[in-house]
């Protein structure tokens, strides 16, 4: 069975080739924000990661979402219990259909609003592609 047939059978079908299956992530990226130049470890529909400053990243999609109103989720975490990195992730500014800015913070319960470069950052976007 072809991949397109598998996706159509799964539920949602193919819509003009740009939306593989409704309800699934249309954009995803996993990267190490602790690297000097963060690069994607794995991604779907992502073209670049810009390291704006400590704990501040801009993520650019390859193919635009249909609007700036789409579901977004970002997470970050530690490599081990010996690193006090990760904890809170936020989406900041005003996302566009192609770019979203995210911030990574140390655990806010112990460190007041201190941004940090978390080693395991993931971002997902769910919605319709343009």
C-alpha positions in Angstrom: 0.0 0.0 0.0 1.4 3.5 -0.9 2.1 6.0 1.8 -0.8 8.2 0.5 -3.2 5.3 0.6 -2.1 4.5 4.2 -2.6 8.1 5.2 -6.0 8.3 3.6 -7.1 5.0 5.3 -5.8 6.4 8.6 -8.4 9.1 8.5 -8.3 12.6 7.1 -7.1 12.0 3.5 -4.9 14.0 1.3 -5.9 17.6 0.7 -4.1 19.0 -2.4 -0.9 17.3 -1.2 -0.2 20.0 1.4 -2.1 18.6 4.4 -1.2 15.0 4.8 -3.7 14.1 7.5 -6.0 16.4 9.4 -5.3 16.6 13.1 -1.6 15.6 12.9 1.4 17.9 13.4 2.2 19.9 10.3 5.5 21.2 11.8 7.9 19.7 14.3 11.5 20.3 15.4 13.7 18.8 18.0 17.0 20.6 18.8 19.7 21.1 21.4 19.5 24.8 22.5 22.7 24.3 24.5 24.7 23.9 21.3 26.7 27.0 20.2 24.8 26.8 16.9 21.5 24.9 17.5 20.7 22.5 14.7 17.8 20.2 14.2 18.2 16.7 15.4 14.8 15.7 13.8 12.2 17.8 12.1 9.2 18.0 9.8 8.5 21.2 7.7 11.2 23.2 9.4 13.9 25.2 7.6 15.9 27.0 10.2 16.6 27.7 13.9 17.9 31.2 14.9 19.6 31.6 18.2 18.6 35.1 19.1 20.3 35.1 22.6 20.4 32.9 25.7 17.2 30.9 25.8 15.6 32.8 22.9 15.1 31.1 19.5 13.2 31.8 16.3 11.9 28.8 14.4 11.1 29.0 10.7 8.8 26.6 8.9 9.5 25.5 5.3 5.8 25.6 4.3 3.6 28.2 5.9 0.5 27.5 8.0 -2.7 28.8 6.5 -2.7 31.7 9.1 -1.0 32.8 12.2 -3.8 31.2 14.3 -2.7 27.5 14.8 -2.1 25.3 17.7 1.4 25.4 19.1 3.2 23.4 21.8 6.8 23.6 23.0 8.7 21.6 25.6 12.2 21.6 27.0 14.1 19.4 29.3 17.3 18.4 31.0 19.8 15.9 29.9 20.1 14.5 33.4 19.3 15.4 37.0 22.7 17.0 37.4 21.9 19.8 35.0 19.6 22.6 36.2 18.4 23.3 32.6 15.0 23.3 31.0 11.9 23.5 33.0 9.6 26.2 31.4 9.2 27.0 27.7 7.1 29.9 26.4 5.9 31.1 23.0 6.7 34.8 22.9 5.8 37.7 20.6 3.3 37.3 17.8 3.8 34.2 15.8 3.4 34.4 12.0 2.4 31.6 9.6 6.1 30.8 9.1 8.0 32.0 12.2 7.5 31.5 16.0 9.8 32.7 18.8 10.2 30.6 21.9 12.0 31.1 25.2 13.5 28.6 27.6 13.7 29.2 31.3 15.2 27.5 34.3 12.7 26.1 36.7 10.9 29.3 37.7 10.1 27.9 41.2 13.8 28.3 42.1 15.2 30.8 39.6 13.4 34.0 38.9 12.8 34.3 35.2 16.3 33.3 34.2 16.5 32.2 30.5 18.8 29.3 29.7 19.8 27.2 26.8 18.0 23.9 27.4 19.5 20.8 25.8 16.3 19.2 24.6 13.8 21.6 23.0 10.8 20.4 20.9 8.2 22.5 19.1 5.0 21.3 17.4 2.5 23.1 15.2 -1.0 21.7 14.5 -3.4 23.3 12.0 -3.8 23.7 8.2 -1.0 24.4 5.8 -1.4 27.3 3.3 
